[in-house]
Amino acid sequence: FNLLGNPYTSSISASSFIETNDVAFDPFYRAVYLYNGNTYNYIGSPVTGWDTDNPGSLTQTSIQAGQGFFVLAMVNNTQFTFTRTMQEHSPGAILLKSAVAGDRWPGIRLDAKLGDVISSSTIVFNGMMTTGLDPGYDVGQMSSGTAVEIYTSLVSKDNDINFARQALPESYTGKNTVPVGIDSEKGGEVTFSAFTVPLGTNKFWLEDRVTGIFTDLSLKSYTVNLPAKTYGTGRFFIYASVNTPTGIDKPLADENGLRIWTAGDRVIIKGEVGDKAICEVYDINGKLLLKRILPDNSLNTVDMPQNLQGVFYVRIIDGTKIVSRKVALL
């Protein structure tokens, strides 16, 4: 992620900035991210109608004069362009009119509350969407390292991206699942609740595969005590179904069996590894920053050095198998 800023003495249109710089963005993060002092919130384009009352996104569609914001570039040395045509008169950007509830696509905003911390992830449905990446509609999560973070992973094939918003076709209902990820270092009592817009006669169900409980989130919430060092997907799933889901189609697994991402100042490695598997972390210049033996055969957390920020490469060496990922720390 790189920090940019509105260079003009007027507001600029966020959607115009995003559309002008379309090819410069990493397609999984086609949005601008603003930090509110606690969490990173996004302004996406195009609008799906879910920006109102969504803790993960902002109601405004403009970037105020002098406002700093983060972007994730497709490659190094990418140029982002500001043009005068982006300028607009919007002195009260935070108060701009946003889409009303009636304009919202069918979908669900899933909230996870731990103590005073609430994290949210949104799933929306539209006939033009796919189960793969829909740039601008699928928006990657920018981790804030809070007590609890919730997200979804891509249903067609897990690609190590945690999504703050995922758009799916309306036909993706019934037996199909959306994997929900939860990151919580200390764990504790977490309550799941939701705001929903109906998708036909379907209800939105949360499944807990540890307890075997299905919860109709349009009617009630679900509370569970999560153990410490809870990370990733595999326990919780969302369904859009008329009745309690049965005959479930499980999401496709990554072909190498590993999922690697960051949560706060930690690198999380989830998946089966051997007794002598090694984790190596390199900076973008190829310098080795740390090397650790992974002690657990299914879930490992690697603490990164303090004040380390930027883009890094994580390499897992497990016998003859080598898996590499690019991750970002903020």
C-alpha positions in Angstrom: 0.0 0.0 0.0 1.1 3.5 -0.8 -0.1 6.8 0.8 -1.3 9.4 -1.6 -3.1 12.7 -1.1 -5.5 15.0 -2.8 -3.2 17.7 -4.2 -6.0 20.2 -5.0 -7.6 22.9 -2.8 -10.9 21.4 -3.7 -12.4 17.9 -3.3 -12.0 15.3 -6.0 -14.3 12.6 -7.0 -13.2 9.2 -5.7 -14.9 7.3 -8.5 -13.3 9.5 -11.1 -9.9 8.9 -9.5 -10.4 5.2 -9.4 -11.7 4.9 -13.0 -9.0 7.2 -14.4 -6.3 5.0 -12.8 -8.1 1.7 -13.4 -5.1 -0.2 -14.7 -2.8 1.1 -12.0 -4.7 -0.6 -9.2 -4.2 -4.2 -8.0 -7.5 -5.6 -9.2 -8.2 -7.1 -5.8 -8.0 -3.7 -4.2 -9.7 -1.3 -6.7 -10.6 1.2 -4.0 -9.2 4.0 -1.9 -8.7 3.5 1.8 -8.9 6.2 4.5 -7.8 5.7 8.1 -10.1 7.1 10.7 -7.8 6.7 13.7 -8.8 3.1 14.4 -9.6 1.2 11.2 -9.2 1.5 7.4 -12.4 2.3 5.5 -12.8 2.2 1.8 -14.5 4.2 -0.9 -15.2 1.9 -3.8 -16.3 2.4 -7.4 -18.8 1.5 -8.8 -21.4 2.0 -6.0 -23.4 -1.1 -4.9 -25.8 0.8 -2.5 -24.1 -0.8 0.5 -22.0 2.2 1.5 -24.7 3.6 3.8 -24.4 2.4 7.4 -21.5 0.0 6.5 -18.7 0.3 9.1 -16.2 -1.0 6.5 -17.0 1.6 3.8 -17.6 5.4 3.8 -20.8 7.1 2.8 -18.9 9.9 1.1 -18.0 9.7 -2.6 -15.5 12.6 -2.5 -11.9 12.9 -1.2 -11.6 16.2 0.7 -8.8 18.7 0.0 -5.5 17.6 1.5 -7.0 14.2 2.5 -4.5 11.4 2.6 -5.5 7.9 1.4 -4.0 4.5 0.6 -3.9 2.7 -2.7 -2.5 -0.7 -3.6 -0.6 -0.6 -6.9 -0.5 -3.4 -9.4 3.3 -3.3 -9.7 6.2 -1.3 -8.4 6.9 2.1 -10.0 3.2 2.5 -11.0 2.1 6.1 -11.6 -1.3 7.4 -10.4 -2.7 10.4 -12.2 -4.6 13.4 -10.8 -6.5 15.5 -13.3 -8.4 18.8 -12.9 -11.5 17.1 -14.3 -11.6 15.1 -11.0 -12.2 18.3 -9.0 -15.6 19.1 -7.6 -17.1 21.5 -5.1 -17.8 19.4 -2.0 -16.8 21.3 1.2 -18.8 18.8 3.3 -17.6 15.6 1.7 -18.6 13.4 4.7 -22.2 14.6 4.4 -22.7 13.8 0.7 -25.8 12.0 -0.3 -25.3 8.3 -0.7 -27.5 5.5 -2.1 -30.7 4.8 -0.2 -31.6 1.4 1.1 -34.0 0.8 -1.7 -31.1 1.0 -4.2 -29.1 -1.6 -2.5 -28.3 -4.9 -4.2 -29.5 -8.0 -2.3 -26.9 -9.0 0.2 -25.7 -9.1 3.8 -23.4 -7.1 6.0 -22.0 -9.5 8.5 -20.8 -8.0 11.8 -18.5 -9.6 14.4 -18.4 -7.9 17.8 -15.8 -8.6 20.5 -16.0 -6.3 23.4 -16.3 -2.8 22.0 -14.7 -3.7 18.7 -16.9 -4.4 15.6 -15.6 -5.6 12.3 -17.8 -6.1 9.2 -17.7 -7.8 5.9 -20.2 -7.5 3.1 -21.5 -10.0 0.5 -23.7 -8.6 -2.4 -25.5 -10.3 -5.2 -26.1 -9.2 -8.8 -26.7 -11.1 -12.1 -23.7 -9.5 -13.8 -21.2 -10.7 -11.1 -19.1 -13.8 -11.2 -17.7 -16.2 -8.6 -14.2 -15.0 -9.6 -12.7 -11.6 -9.2 -14.9 -8.6 -10.2 -12.6 -5.6 -9.9 -14.2 -2.7 -8.1 -17.0 -4.9 -6.8 -14.8 -7.3 -4.9 -12.7 -5.1 -2.5 -9.8 -6.5 -0.5 -9.6 -5.9 3.3 -6.9 -3.6 4.7 -6.0 -5.2 8.0 -6.0 -2.8 11.0 -4.8 -5.4 13.6 -7.9 -4.9 15.8 -9.1 -7.4 18.5 -11.3 -9.1 15.9 -11.4 -8.9 12.1 -13.9 -10.6 9.8 -13.7 -11.1 6.1 -14.6 -13.6 3.3 -12.4 -15.4 0.8 -13.0 -15.8 -2.9 -15.5 -18.6 -3.5 -14.2 -19.8 -6.8 -10.7 -20.5 -5.5 -9.0 -19.1 -2.4 -6.3 -16.8 -3.5 -5.0 -15.6 -0.1 -6.9 -12.3 -0.4 -9.2 -11.3 2.5 -12.3 -9.4 1.2 -14.1 -6.6 2.9 -16.7 -6.9 0.2 -17.4 -9.8 -2.2 -19.9 -9.6 -5.1 -21.5 -12.9 -6.4 -24.0 -13.9 -9.0 -27.6 -14.2 -7.9 -27.5 -17.8 -8.9 -24.9 -18.6 -6.2 -27.4 -19.8 -3.6 -28.7 -23.0 -2.1 -26.0 -25.5 -1.5 -23.1 -23.0 -2.2 -21.0 -21.5 0.6 -19.1 -18.4 1.2 -16.1 -19.0 3.5 -15.9 -16.5 6.4 -12.6 -15.7 8.0 -12.0 -14.5 11.6 -8.7 -13.2 13.0 -8.5 -12.8 16.7 -5.2 -13.1 18.6 -6.7 -13.1 22.1 -10.0 -14.7 21.3 -13.1 -14.2 23.5 -16.9 -14.0 23.2 -17.8 -12.9 19.7 -21.3 -12.1 18.6 -22.2 -12.4 14.9 -25.1 -10.3 13.7 -26.2 -9.0 10.3 -28.0 -6.4 8.3 -29.7 -8.0 5.2 -31.5 -7.1 2.0 -33.5 -10.1 0.8 -32.4 -12.1 -2.1 -35.7 -13.4 -3.3 -37.1 -15.8 -0.7 -33.7 -16.8 0.5 -32.5 -16.4 4.1 -28.9 -15.8 5.0 -27.6 -18.5 7.3 -24.4 -18.6 9.3 -22.9 -22.1 9.8 -20.5 -22.9 12.7 -18.9 -26.2 11.7 -17.4 -26.7 15.1 -20.8 -26.7 16.9 -22.9 -27.7 13.9 -25.3 -24.8 14.5 -27.0 -22.9 11.6 -28.3 -19.4 12.5 -30.8 -17.4 10.4 -29.1 -14.0 10.6 -32.2 -12.2 9.4 -33.9 -13.2 12.7 -31.2 -13.4 15.4 -27.6 -13.2 16.3 -25.1 -15.9 17.2 -22.6 -15.8 20.0 -19.6 -18.1 20.4 -16.5 -18.1 22.5 -13.5 -18.2 20.2 -10.2 -19.6 21.5 -7.0 -17.5 21.4 -5.1 -17.4 18.1 -8.1 -17.9 16.0 -7.2 -17.2 12.4 -8.6 -17.8 8.9 -11.4 -19.6 7.3 -12.7 -23.2 7.8 -15.1 -22.8 10.7 -17.7 -20.2 9.6 -19.7 -20.1 6.4 -22.5 -18.0 4.9 -25.4 -19.5 2.8 -28.3 -17.9 0.9 -31.0 -20.5 1.1 -34.7 -20.8 1.6 -34.4 -23.6 4.1 -31.6 -24.7 6.5 -28.8 -25.7 4.1 -28.1 -29.4 3.6 -25.9 -31.3 1.1 -23.3 -28.6 1.2 -20.9 -27.9 -1.6 -17.6 -27.2 0.1 -15.4 -24.4 -1.4 -12.5 -25.4 -3.5 -9.2 -25.7 -1.6 -6.0 -24.0 -2.7 -4.0 -26.5 -4.9 -1.0 -26.2 -2.6 -3.0 -26.5 0.6 -1.6 -23.4 2.2 -3.1 -20.0 2.9 -0.8 -17.1 3.9 -1.9 -13.6 5.0 -1.1 -10.8 7.5 -3.1 -9.8 10.6 -1.6 -6.8 12.4 2.1 -7.4 12.7 1.9 -11.2 12.2 2.1 -13.5 9.2 -0.4 -16.3 9.4 0.2 -19.6 7.7 -2.7 -22.0 7.6 -2.5 -25.5 6.2 -0.7 -28.7 6.7 3.1 -28.6 6.9 5.7 -31.1 7.9 7.7 -31.2 11.2 10.7 -29.4 9.7 8.9 -26.8 7.6 10.6 -23.4 7.5 9.3 -19.9 7.0 11.5 -17.3 5.4 10.6 -13.6 5.0 12.4 -11.4 2.4 12.2 -7.7 1.6 11.5 -6.6 -2.0 15.2 -6.5 -2.6 15.6 -10.1 -1.8 17.3 -9.6 1.7 16.4 -12.3 4.2 14.8 -10.7 7.2 13.9 -13.7 9.3 13.9 -17.5 9.3 11.7 -19.7 11.5 10.9 -23.3 11.9 7.1 -23.8 11.9 6.2 -25.6 15.2 2.6 -26.5 14.4 1.4 -28.8 11.6 -1.8 -26.8 10.7 -1.7 -23.2 11.9 1.3 -21.0 12.5 1.8 -17.4 13.4 5.1 -15.6 12.8 5.7 -12.3 14.6 7.4 -9.8 12.4 10.1 -7.5 13.7 8.8 -4.3 15.3 8.1 -1.2 13.1 8.5 -3.3 10.0 6.3 -1.9 7.2 6.0 -2.4 3.5 5.7 -5.3 1.0 7.5 -8.6 1.8 7.8 -12.1 0.3 7.0 -15.1 2.5 8.5 -18.5 1.5 7.5 -21.8 3.1 9.9 -24.6 2.5 8.4 -28.0 3.4 10.7 -30.7 2.1 10.7 -30.5 -1.7 7.6 -28.3 -1.7 8.1 -24.5 -1.8 5.3 -22.0 -1.6 5.8 -18.2 -1.9 3.4 -15.3 -1.3 3.6 -11.5 -1.3 2.2 -9.8 1.8 1.9 -6.2 3.0 2.5 -4.9 6.6 1.3 -1.5 7.6 
